[in-house]
Amino acid sequence: MKSTTTFSDDVIAEAHRLRELGLDANQIAGALCKKDPLGKNYGIGIILDKNGKPMPTSPTLLEYAEQELKESTSGSYYNSDNLKNEMFEAVLRWQGVPEELWPHFQLLLPSDAGTGAVQTAIQVAILWPEKLTFLAVEELGWPAYKPIATSTRLGFQEFHIDGAAKGSYVLPLYQAGPLNSTGRVPSAETVKARVEAAKSSGVPVVLDRAYSGFEYARRLGSSSYAEIMQESFRAQVLPFLQAGIPSAIAISPTKAFVTFALRPCGMLLVFLPDPARMKVIGPKLAGVVRARGSSFEHPVTRAFVKAMVKDRARLEEEHAQALGRTAEAELTWQKLTKGTAIEAQFSDSFAGIFRNPRAKPEAQKEIYGSHLYPVFADERCRLNVTGLPQDADQAAEQVSFFAKNCY
């Protein structure tokens, strides 16, 4: 894997051309890798197996989806209303929500997985204090937040990494788990500061659970799956609820159950601690889902609801497998980066499938020249840790390129 200057220059020139055509950094990384027969895709946003291939789609959901399609022959609308209560309980139990809090929740099932859940969460949150005019997110967060803010007619702000959103006109959006693009896990102190800021400003919060449980994937050998999920909820979500802060918790099934190809519904848990407010806001929630068209469910969504209700244990086992693959990759990176400039990226302060260290000036030339394709943006090098190959020598060589060219 020797660096080839001419090849690197060609790749960089192609990246520039694609950028001028309007492709974003993620699309560019994918396009460059596809053109290189020797390319290793470190930019893709899915969980990869040891051979660099996407992990298989949830067998449980595939089974239920096939059956649902067979039953969808009448040419009529279908939905999951008859399983609403069972689904509500299944989601609460999966997330590890204490039972004493259940009466304060309502569940919505927005279409389009985690993206739909986040967008609907924002639409729901601005029903409460109508004075909200800005959406505030953490720096280096998910790029889709900005267009989502625009689509909901909110201004857009960013706050410092590990910081808190402040202001009575500002709706905070926090990733309640590893930050999507960096893997940074909010510490207990950070969560506490965010709770205090929301309470002081008198605003609700949106909590994005794109990676439920992933921050504790490396504990799988010493903790049970249920313990990991409960600890994740206690650390990232429960402090907001205990402080009585109205919360819209957007939960994605995509990474958890490896459903990238199927795109079932997202899950939105709406927490309203004030019974009087629940009576006012509660009836409006159904209208939000109706306006999105989510009340007319896709067959995969109906299949997902049935799988969660009837076969949650199987889905949870598949979630555990996704956590296991992520942990395996993280531990290998941890070993191979020891003593390097990016060692801290694999400490307990980071988790999940992405890391986003700063890139040195020559990083693109060196890394592209080695046929490695992370996402280069804003002088950073975002890489998918599960892209690491099984072969120990290849893994060590590829990690060395990132470690030498990033910090």
N, C-alpha and C positions, 0 to 999 in steps of 0.2 A: 504493500500500500504506500509506495513512494509518491511524494507530491509531484505533480506534473504541471509546471507553470502555465504552459500553453493551454492545457485543458482547463485549468482554473480560470484563466482569463476569459475563455469562451463561455464558461458557466456563468461567471459574473456579468458578462455582457448580455447573456440571455436573460438573466434575472432582471437586469435594468430594462430590457425591452418589454418583458412581461409587466413590469411595474408601470411603464408608460401606457400599456394597454388597459390599465385599471385593475389588475389582479392584486389582491392583498397578499401579505407576507405568507400566510398559510397556503394559499393557492399556488404561489410561486414555488414554495418548497416542494409541494407535491408534483408540480409540472416538471421541475428540474430533475427530480428523482426518476420519474417515468421515462425521461429521455436517455437516461444513463443505464445501460445493461448491467453495470456493476454497482448501481446505486443502492445505498442502505438508507431506508426512510426513517429518519429520526424526528420528522416534523409532524407525522400523522397523529391525529387526536383520538386514536382508539387503542385498546389494549392488545399488544402483540404477544405471540407465544415465543418459545425459545428459538424458533426457526425464522422469526421475523414476519410471520403470517398472522393475520387477525385471529384472535381467539374465536372459536366457533360460537355462532349465535345461540342464545339460550335454547337448549333442546326442549325444555318445558314449554316455553312460549311458542316455539315452532309447532309443537304437538297441539296445543290449544288453538293456535291460529288456523291450522289445517282443518280442525273440526269446525271452527266457527265459519270458515268459508263454505264448508259443505252445508251448513245450516242457513246460510244467507241466500236463499233461493227464492224468497217470496216477492222480491221487488219492493219491500216496504222498509220504513225506517226501523232501526233497532237501537236500543240503549240498554244500560246496565242498572236501571232504576230498581229492579227487583233484588239486586245484590248490594244496594247502597249501604245499608247498615253493616253488613258483613265486611264490605270493603273498607269502610271507615275503621272498624276494629282491626282489620288486618294491617292497615298502614300504621296505625298507632302502635300496635304490638311490634311490628318490624322496626320502627324507629326507636322503640324503647321509651315511649312517653308514659310517665307515671299515671296510673289510672285515676287518681284524684283530680287530674287536670282535664280528663276527657270531656266533661260537660261544657268546657269553655271552647271547644274546637268545632269547626265545620270542615268538611272535606269537599274539594272541587277537583274535577278530573279534566284539566285543559288538554286539548289536542297538542301534538307536536312536542312530546317529551319534555325535557328540562327547559328548553327555550320557551315553550308555551306556558310552562308553570311560572317562569320568571316574569314573563310579560303580563300574565294574568295577576300575579302577585302585586305588581305595580299598579295595575288598574284597580285592584281591590283596595290597596292601601290608600290611594288618593280619594276614595269614597269617605274616609273617616274625617280628617281635617282638610277641608277643601282648599285651604290656603296654601297647600304644598305646591311649590313651583319649580323645584330643582331636584334632580336625582343625583346623589353623591355616591361615588364608588372609590375603591382603593386603587392607587396607581398600579399599573401593570396588570389590571384585572382583565376579565373577559372582554375582547374587543366588541362583541355584540351589544354590550350594555349601552353604548352611546346611541346606536340607531334605535334601540328599544325605547330609550328616553325620548328621542325625537318622535317616534310613532305614538307615544302617549302624551305628547305636547308638554314635555317637561324640559327645563334647562338641564345642563349637564355640568357636574363638578367632579374633581378628583381630590382625594386627600392622601396624605403621606402613608406609605406602607406601615402597617401596624398602628395607624392613627385612627381617629374617629370623626364621623361627620357631625357637624354642629349647626344649629340654627332652626328656628321654628318654622321656616319655609322650606326646609331641606328634608327630603326623604332619604334615609340611609339605606344602602344596599350592602350587606356584608356576606361574604362567602363563609358559611358556617362549616368550615373544614378546610382542606388544603386549597390555597388560592389557585384558580384554574391554570394560570399561565406560569406560575413560579413555584408552586408547591409549598409556599410559606404557610405554616399552620398558626392561627391566632393563639397566642399564649393566654393563660388565665388572666394575666394583668391587662392584656389588650381587650379581652372580652369584657372585663369589669369596667374599663374606661368607656367602652362603647355603650354599655348598659347605662352608665351614669350620664353620658351625653344625651342619649335618647330620652331618659327620664327628665333631665333638666330642660330639654327643648320641648317636651310634651308631644313628641311625634311617634308614629308607629315605625316599625322597621321591616325590611324585607330581608329574609335569610335564605341564601341560595345553597341548597344541599345537593350540589352536583356530584359530590364524592362522599356519600354517606359511609362512615367507618374507615375510609382509606387512610386517615391520619394515624390509625393504630394497626395497620396491616401487619407490621413487623412483630406484633404481639401474638399473632395467631398460634405460635408454638406454645405459648405459656398461658394464654387466655382463650376462653371459648368465643365463638362467633357472637353469641348473645351478649356476653360481657363487653365485647368490643363495641357493638352497636349502642349499648346502654351508656358506656363511657363517652362515646362520641356525642350523643345527645346531651348528656349531663354537662359536658365541657363547652359545647358550642351553642346550644340552644336554651337549655334550662335557665341560665341566669337571666335572660330577657323575660321569660315567663314568670319567674319568681318575683321580678321587680314590677310585674303587672303591666308590661309594655305590650300593647297590641302588636301582633306579629303575623306576617304572611310568610309561611315557610314553604319555599318552592323546592320540591324534591324530584330528582331525575332518576328514571329507571335505567338510563342508557349505559353508564359505566358499571353500575352495580350489578345488573343482570345480563350485561353484554347483549344489548338489544339494538345496537347501532343501525343494523339494516332494517329492522322492523318498525322502529319509531312509534311505540305505543304512547299512550297519554302520559303527561306528567301528573304529579300529585301535589296538590296545594292544600296545606293545612292552615286554616285561618284561625288564629287565637284571639278571642275577644273576652278579656277577663271581666268586663263590666256587663252584667246581665241586661241592664237597660240599653246599653249600646248594641248588644247582641240582637235585641228585638228590633232595633232600627236598621242595623246593617245587614243582619242575617237574610232577610227577604231579598235584598238587593244582589246578593251573591249569585243566586241562580240567574239573574238577569245578565250578569257579566259573562257567565259561561254561555248563555243563550246567544248573546251578541257575538261571541267568538265562533259560533257554530259548533261548539264542542258538545252540545246536548244531542247532536246527531252523530253518534260515535262511529269511528272506523272499526272494521272487524277486528283489527289487531288490538285496539283498545278494549273491545268487549272480551277478547281472548285473554288479555292481560288481567282484567278484573277477575275473570273466572279462575285464572291460574293463581292469583294472589289469595283468593278466598278458599279455593279447594286444594291448592298445592303449594302453599307458601313455603313449606319446609324444603321443597325441591328448588324453588327459586333462591332461597337463602343459601343453600348448598352451592349453587352456581355463583352467587355473590362471594361466598367464601373462596371459591376457586379463583375468581378475579383478584381478590385481595391477596391470595397466596402467590399468584404470578407477579403481582406488583411488588410484594415484599421480597420475593426471591431476587428480582432485578435490583431493587434498592440495596439489598445487603451485598450484592456483588459490586455495585458501584461504590458502596461504602468502603469495601475492602480495597478496591483498585484505586481509589482517589486519596487514600490515606497519605498525608504528608504533602498533598498538592494544593494548588490555589483554590480548588473547588471542593475541598474536603467538607467544608461547613454546609454545603448544599445537601449533604446526606446525613446531617445530624438529626436529632429528634425535633428540631424546629421546622423541618421540611418533610413532606410526604406526598404521596400520590404519583401520578404517571409523568408529571412535567417538572423540569428544573429550567431556570432561565438566568444563567450567570451572565456577567458582562463579557463582551467579546473584545479581544485585543485587536489592534489595527489590522494585522495580517490574518485574522482568524478565518475570514471567508476564503481567502486563497488557499490556506493550508488545509482547511477542513473539506472544502469542495474538491481539492486536489486528491483527497483520500477517498473520494466517492461517498462521502457522508453528507446527508441532507437534513440538517435541523432547520429551524425557522430563524432567520436573521431579521431583526427589527429593532429600531431604537437602540443601536449599539449593543444589543444583547443576542444571545444564542440560546433559543429555547429548544430543548431536546426532550424527546420521549424516552424515559428510562427503560421502558420495556422493549425498545428496539435493540437492546443488547443481545448479541448472538450467543448460542449455547457453547460454541467452541471457545475454550479458555484463552487460547493464544489470540484469536481474533478479537475477543472481548477486551483483553488487556491492551491490544494495539489500538483499537478504536477509542477506548477511554483515554488513552494517552494523548491522542490528538485533541480531544476536548479539554483535558486537564492542562495541556501546554498552551492552548490558545484562548483560554477563558479564565476568569477570576471572579 
